[in-house]
Amino acid sequence: MKKIILSLGGLLLCISLSYGQANISPAKPQVKPVLITGATIHVGNGQVINNGYITFDKGKITGVGEGAGPAVTGYDVVNATGKQIYPGFIAPMTTLGLIEIEEGARGTVDDSETGELNPNVRSIVAYNTDSKVIPTVRSNGILLAQPTPNGGVISGESSVVQLDAWNWEDAAYKTDIAIHLNWPYVRTGGRRFAPSGGGGNQESPAERNQKAIDYITEFFMQAKAYAEIDKPEIKNIRFEAMRGLFDGSKKLFIIADGAKPITQAVNFAKRFGIQAVIVGGTEAYLVTDVLKDNNVPVIIRETQTLPDKDEDDVYLPYKLPKILQDAGVLYGLTGTGFWRQRNLPFEAGQAVGFGLTKEQALSMITINNAKILGIDKTTGTLEKGKDANLFISTGDALDMITLDVETAFIQGRNINLDNLHKQLYKKFSDKYGFKAD
């Protein structure tokens, strides 16, 4: 009976949510060129242009510079005097669009598959462009994301999406860029995962850990051997998905936090000639030389958290970006889960109080994330020739108090910034006579 009530509650919640945001449709392609003038432009690579202008046409940036901009006709001119222009923020390693309601509505959770080895599972086809969460994160300047599968040993492969689309085909920005691997890490009294046929309680944690690593290694050896065959007589869909790792068209995103697992993961990728990215990297500060020497970037999972160990500096999560910056390690940042991605700019801003400059913090969630995802040639900074993925804020976009995204463009399209939260705010402001901004 309890399960029935929970399921019914989830269904009713889904139905109630479906009535919200009916007026939020994806924007139409850019028709007229746009000139934005008078703003402070944060390019994303550390450069700041005061009283600058930016122009874009047919979805591409055509000019950025100081002053009022060129004399133009036939343009939509936006006066942004006193305001800030930023590149669209990028949220990697997220379940945005894969989960809608975490509890009580299992039908809205589609971020994992059964089994341990699922490199052929494509998260992009499960991405839900109608998610009510997407407009809420978009309203905080997050314009691109990497919906990522979870679970198992190899969770699947991910793509990058832009957050204003009718369906997943429209949303696809760059498809099938990465395979995701959960690196084994066994603590005393438990294990992160058990490989098929894993031993019983008689095995020590170290033995279980090594068995898990051997299990992964064997699978990768088979996948590499398969990849060396141009036209196999019998196709293996799992190994076919792995081909991109060995020809360099895909990266291996490895979830690892401890110093030892990170080192093991880096050496593992090096052995197979694979481009690796460490996700999590809680103890990356202990192995910065290993990361730098092997050109392995790190995607930090949030700064607004506590350290893993009691003996660690309580401010260590806030300081980690600065440590990696000083060590010359490429690093990016993600938030937790899906709806909390709306806090991504504030997570980045938190690091400013612990050593980063504001422009370095901005780069962490723009060009750095773009480089790690392999999309830096088209987005991540406000430069001529790149996609017009940008937004205008009346205040500092990394500050929770002053961020106010009033206009945003994805590939030059002026997107709708309404969302369910804003609609509810207006509804009850009207009811009680408050003025809704």
Buried (B, 14 or more C-beta within 10 A) or exposed (E): EEEEEBBEBBBEBBEEBEEBBEEBEBBEEBEEBBBBBBBBBBBBBBEEBEBBBBBBBEBBBBBBBEEEBEEEEEBEEBEBEEBBBBBBBBBBBBBBBBBBBEEBBEEBBBBBBEEBBBBBBBBBEBBBBBBBBBBBBBBBBBBBBBBBBBBBBBBBBBBBBBBBBEEBEEBBBBBBBBBBBBBBBBEEEEBBBBBEEBEEEEBEBEEBBBBBBEBBEEBBEBBBEBBEEEEEEEEEEBBBBBBBBBEEEBBBBBBBBBBEBBBBBBEBBBEBEBBBBBBBBBBBBBBBEBBBEEEBBBBBBBBBBEBEEEEBEEEBBBBBBBBBBEBEBBBBBBBBBBBBBBBBBBBBBBBBEBBBEBBBBBBBBBBBBBBBBBBBEBBBBBBEEBBBBBBBBBBBBBBEEEBBBEBBBBBBBBBBBBBBBBBEBBEEEEEEEEEEE
